[in-house]
Amino acid sequence: MKRPLLAILTAAMLCSPLAAVSVHADEVRSRMIRFGYGLNENSNQGRAAKLFAEEVAKASDGKLKVRTFGAASLGSDDQMQSALIGGAQEMMVGSTATLVGITKEMAVWDTPFLFSSAEQADAVLDGPVGRQVMDKLEEKGLVGLVYWENGFRNLTNNTRPITRLEDFSGVKLRVMPNPVFLDTFKLMGANAVPLPFSELFTALETKAVDGQENPFNTILSSKFYEVQKYLTVTNHVYSPWIVTVSKRWWDGLSQTEQNILMEAAKKARDFERQDTREEAARALAELKDKGMQINEVDPAEVQRMREQAAPAIQKVVDTVGQQLFDQVQAEAEKAAL
Ligand code: TF8
């Protein structure tokens, strides 16, 4: 009696080795999804996270419940990434720059002055090389779904308006915990200090650091204008955000569940990019109203800064490899036409 049964079971297992553990491809189960992010609820990041949760609920008849956790309440980007890898948290959105320690290829997006328009960034990030870099996460236990926009970064500080390269001298500047950012601002002559974003407001408030760099949207939503006097429009780099999922958890989802999350992440991306651009367009006037002193940098001085940053660009090449770097450059050039 036992033998044939065993034979049947063995045969069944050979035909579909995962049948015993995986859910049906079209099944949607009741699941709770913790989605963490670092900015406030009232930010471009928070608004898009909310929309993502609503879209997932809609598409799954409420079976997939996304619970959003803003203001780094589940931890800094780094801490959340570890939680995703370990399977203790399902999803997050954060800077690609904070992933460089996990997947070195992500450093390619930190290349100073890589993109000159947001649309150019969209084309490259949503194109084949953007996907290729994202797929590198999988071997590290993360699944990248889509890129959202953090935006072009600009500088704030309390020491002086930055009008030329020499003005960086002695400014204690918080940078993202990432070697390219650290190098770039050291080369500028600043005293660059790596710090997680979740500690930034307090560091500025207590004057542990003099300045920081982030898109207008974040300077506004994180209320940096309360603790920063000068804002210099540098647009020195375009920062993407990336929506990531715990691979350990993702692999246990059905095809339908994965599709629902992917489609909602794309909808939230399209909404988020538009929302971010609209907000950025009016943010400067608002920041001026809040009392910030704003200056632009003379193009000749920007050129000097670019030249000064050249060794940091070489470091990106060394980190990600010449081939990937060239491919990104080529796609950026194509998208600029
Ligand atoms: C930074 C980043 C952050 C984002 C956010 C927490 O300065 O630009 O604003 O990573 O997701 O650390």
Boltz pocket constraint, residues with backbone or C-beta under 6 A from the ligand:
constraints:
  - pocket:
      binder: B
      contacts: [[A, 37], [A, 38], [A, 39], [A, 45], [A, 77], [A, 93], [A, 94], [A, 95], [A, 98], [A, 150], [A, 176], [A, 195], [A, 196], [A, 197], [A, 213], [A, 214], [A, 218], [A, 239], [A, 241]]
      max_distance: 6.0
